[in-house]
């Protein structure tokens, strides 16, 4: 979830002058609106994009309708960068689905064979399938429920993505010591835990002191322009981030993605 709403990347595909459009010039169409125990979920369409919103215009996800695997936001691209820390991931666990764009991208561009997703709100997967282009992939299994409760029963994975947000911001799990500890423990050897965290005014990830203590300062950060910091945590203290290998994998993937990840890789820093 980006910290600011309705942002469009200048690199958006096949959309001319997209970065010159002002919000007042965009015609919004409400495609769906549902209310559940946690509040409202709305799907909006604006030109070639669809947005999944929680609450009062709190934007969770953006989908380019012509290609649902296109990652519009830098924070989702940065999470994909984190995934490239693993040379050959076969399994992934997503905690929080949203529109499913990152899940789709990982299924399309990574050699994954088994993908599990845990999503709290039952309507989110349904809306993602009906309106956001999430495909029925035999490798993908979605469970509905609280990640705090279901994580212990999840399969271990090479990649674990934590992207749990409410209409008020990061869910409590983002700052729950035991939960974040369990996430790392569910990693396979050589695996990576990738956390989408908000940044504080100092540019550090929310809960930086907790993260430093829990992971013994042995992780990497990738700050992005939306106001997020992607935290990349290895499976154990001996594991290092192979930056040359990561760059090589990103360069090889660029023609398929339609954009380069190198500028984001340049921003990776050790834990601060």
N, C-alpha and C positions, 0 to 999 in steps of 0.2 A: 504494500500500500504506500503510494507516494505521499509526502507530507503536504503537497500542494495539489490542487485539483485542475482537471482539464488542461493538462500540459501536452503538447504535441512535439515530438522530436523533429528536428529539421531534416532528418534522414528518412522520414516516412516514405514508403514506396508508392509509386504510381499516383501520388496526390500532389498536383501542382499548386504552388503558392500556399501550401498548408500552413507554413509558419507565419504567413502574413494575415491569416484570418484572426479577427478579434472575437472574443466571446459573444459580443452582442450581434455579430454577423452570422453566428452558427444557429441553425434551426434544430432544436432538440425535439425528438419524438420519444414519448414514453412507450416502450414496447411491452413492459410488464411491471407490475407492482404487487408485492405480497407482504403480508404482515405475519410475523411469527412471535414466539416467546421472547425474542431478543430485539424486536423492533421491525423496521421496514427494510425491504430489499427492493431495489428498483433497477430496471435495465433501460438505459437511454441509448438512442441512436443519434449520432451527429455526423452527417456526411458519410464517410466510409468507415466510421468507427462506432463501436458499441461500448458502453461503459456500464460496469456493475457497481452500484452504489449501495452503501449501508446508511441508514438514517437520513439526515438532512443534508444531502449533497456531499456525503463523505465518500469519495471515489476509492474503490478498492482495486479495480482492474480495468484494463482497456484492451479491446480486441480490434484488430484490423480485419474487417469482414472478408476481404479477398484472400487472406492468409492467416488463419487463427494461430499459427505457430510463430508469427512475426512478433518479436518483443519490442514494444513501443517505448517502454520506459528504461532508463539507464539502470534502475535498481533491479529489474528482472534480467537485464543483460549481465549485470554484475553477479547475480546469483548463478547464471550460466557459466560465467568465468570461474566461480568457485567450484562448479561441477567438473570443470576441465582440470582441476587439480588431481583428479583420478585418471590414470591413463586408460583404463578399460573397465568402466563401471557396468555391472550387470544388473544391479538392483538399486531401487530408489524408494524412499519413503517421503511423502509430502504431508506435512502437518499444516493444513489449511489449503483449500483448493482455489478459492476465488473463481475467476473466469476460466481457469485452467490453461492459460497461455504458456506459462513456464512448463507445466506438465507436458503440454503438447510439443513444445520445442525440445524438451529432453527426450521424449519418445521418438521424435523425428530425427534428431541429430546425434544422439548418443547410442551406444550399443547396448541398450537396456533390454533385459528379457523379462523382468518382473518389477512392476511398479504398484505400490500401495499408496493410497491417499486417505487421510482421516480428516473429515470435515464436520464441524459442529452442527451446522444448520441444514436440515434436509432439503430445503428449497434451493440451496446454492448449486448442488450438482445438477438438479433438474433444469434450472435456468441456464446453467453453463452449456448443457447439451442442447436445449431448445433454442437459445438465442446467441450464445457466444462461440459456437463452432466446436465445442469439445466433442471429439469423435469417440465412438465406441470401439476401443482398442482392446483386443483380447489380453494384452499384457497388463492392462490397467484394472485395478480392483479398488473400489471406493467404499469406505466404511463411514457411516454417519454416527457421530458421537463426540464426546469431549476427548481431545488429545491427551489431557492429563490422566484420564482414566484408561484409555485404550492403548497408550504407548507400550505398556509392559507386555501386551499380547501381540504387538506388531512383530513381523519378521525383522531380523537384523538386515542391514542394507549397506551398500557401498557408499551411497549418498543419502543424507537426510536433510530435508529443507524445512526450516521453521519460518512460517509466514502467517502468524496468527494475530489478526486485528479485529477489533470491534469498531462501532461507529464513534468511539471515543479515543481510539488509538490502540497502542499495543495491548494485547491480552495479558492477563496476569502471568501466563506461562513464560513470557519473555523475561521475567525477572524472578522466576521461581527456581531456586538453587537445585532442588531435588529433580525437578523436571529436566532442566538443562543438563544435569549430570547424567540422567537416564538416557537422554538423547545421545550423548557421546558413547555411553555404554552399549547402545544398540547398533553402533557402527561395526562393520566387518573390519578386519585388518586392512590397513592402508585406506580406510574410508575417510570421508569428509562430512562434517556437519556444517551447514550453511544457514546462517540466521539473518533474516532481514530485520535490522534494528533501526529505530529512529536515532538521530543524532541530537545531542544536547547543544546548547549554545557554544560550548567549547569545541565542537566538532567531534567529540568522542561519542561512542555508542552509548545509548541509554543503558544504565546499569554497568558502566565500565568497571567500577570497583569490584562488583560481584563477578564479572567475567574474568577479571585478572586473577582474583582469588581462586575461582573454581577451576580455571584452565591453566593456572600457573604461568600466566602471561605467554603461553605457548599457542598463539593463534595469530591470524593475519586479518587486517581490516581493509575494506575497499569503500571509501566514501564516494557518494554520487550526488549529482546536482539537485535531485529532488529532496534532499535533506535526510537521506537514509545512509546508514553505514552497514555494509554487508560484512558479517563476521564469519571467517572461515576457520573451523576448528578441526585439527587432525584427530585420528582415532587414539593416538597415544603420544606421549612426550618425546619419543624418539623420532617421530615422523616429521619430515621437513617438507616445505612447499617447493616443488621443483619448478621454479619460474621459467627456465629455458624450455622445459618440456611443455609447460602450460602455454607459452608463447607459440611454440611449434604447433600444438594442437589447435590453437585459436586461428593461426594463419591458414592451416589446412581446411578449417571449417568455414572461413569467411566467404568463399564463393557460394556455398550452400545457404548460408545465413542471409546474404545480401548486404552485410555490413561488417565492419571490422571491430574487434574487441580490444585491439592493441592499446587504444587510448585509455581504456579502463584498467587494463593490466598495469599500465604505467603508474596508476594511483595506489596500487597495493602497498601496504606498509605493515611492519610488525605491530603487534599489540601496543597501544599507547596508554 
